[in-house]
């Protein structure tokens, strides 16, 4: 991999996390992970899936760059992993997302989520 390729962010996995709560307030967040470079991006704050689909996801082309490109969230939603999480699982996902990058921890998390569904 050359220097230009190392600096480029290419998300390998997209995760749409829908947090279910006891109240009527559901919450959606979008996470992007680039496994090769350990890059992680997130966008959050939607309460309705329809509003989320209207969003254009800005992506940085380079790790330290300023140039952005964008993709519609509806296009990303087709290839994203959709997780329905309760509040405890959502907190675990957030903690995992902001900790130092570890593929092993992510695999354990995905296994625990898939067992519960």
Beta strands, then each sheet from edge to edge (+ up, - down):
strand 1: 13-19
strand 2: 27-34
strand 3: 39-46
strand 4: 56-60
strand 5: 68-72
strand 6: 81-85
sheet 1: 3+ 2- 1+ 6+
sheet 2: 4+ 5-
end
